[in-house]
Amino acid sequence: WLGWFGFNGGSAGAASAITAIVVANTQLAACVSGLTWLLLHWVFHHKASMVETLNGTIAGLAGITPASGYISPEWALLVGFILGVVSYFGVIVLKKKTIYR
């Protein structure tokens, strides 16, 4: 996670206001996506799962990377939520279509 901050925040090339927005957007999207996975897993399986939460966090980190310097923190929250929902149900569909269950 810390490396992701270095990658996203360091992409600006200098410590500036844009760098602060990039780091904030990265954190917000990752947290919201992880919480979305946690809540969806709780709704469908009636238990919390650290693995599911971390999967959602990684989805949020990967998904916000291209947009982190171009959107406001409010949009980062929305992007994190959308990434969480889409990636969660994407994994569910893939699990059902493969041998892994």
N, C-alpha and C positions, 0 to 999 in steps of 0.2 A: 504494500500500500504506500509506504514511504517512497519507494522507487517511482511510483506513478506520479507522485507530487513533483519529484525531480524532473521527470520526463515532461509532464504537462506544464508545470511552472517554469522550467528551464527553457521551454520552447520560445519564450518571449525574448530571451537573450540578455535580459537585464532585470533587476529588481524594480518594478514599477507598479502602477495602479492596475494595469492589465494583468500582471503576474498575480496580484492578490485576488482578482476576480477569477482567474483561471483556477487557482488553488481552492477557492471557496466553491466554485461550481463543481470541481472534481469531488470534493468532500460531500457536498449536498446530494449530488446525483448518486454516488455510491451508497450513501446511507439510506436514502429513500428507496432505492432499488432493493437493497438488502432487507429493509423493513417490509417492503411489498412482498418479497418472497416468503419471509417469515409469516406474515399474516395470511397469505394464500395457503401456505402449507398448514397453518393452524386451522383454517376454515375447512379444508378438505380432508385432513388426517387427524385433527384434534390433538396435535402435539407439536411442540416446537422442535426445530432441527437446526443445529449449528451449521451442518453441511449445506442445507438449503439456503440459510442466511448468507453464507460465504459465497455460494454460487450467484446469488442475487447481487452481492456487492461487486463481484468481478464483472458481472454483466453491466452494472452501472458504470464502473470504471472504464471498461472498454467502449461502451456506447457514448459516453460524454466526451471522450478524448478529442474527436474532430471538432466538436462544437464549443468546447470549454472556454475559448477566448472570444467567442462571438455572441454569446447570449448573456442575459442577466441572471442573477441567482434565482429569481422567481421561475424563470423558464427551466433552469437546471433542476428544480424540484419536479416540475412536470415531466421533463425528459427522463428523470430517474424513475418516476412512477410508471411511465409508458414502457420504458425498458424492462422494468421488473415484471410487469404483466405479460408483455409479449414474450420475453425469454422464458418465463415460468411455463406458460402454456405451450411454448415451442418445445421445451424439454418433455412435457407430458405427452405431446403428440408423437415425438420421436421415440419415447420409451414404448409407446403402444405399437408402433410400427416395426420395432426391432425385437430381437429375442430377449433383450434385457428387460426385466420387470422388477 
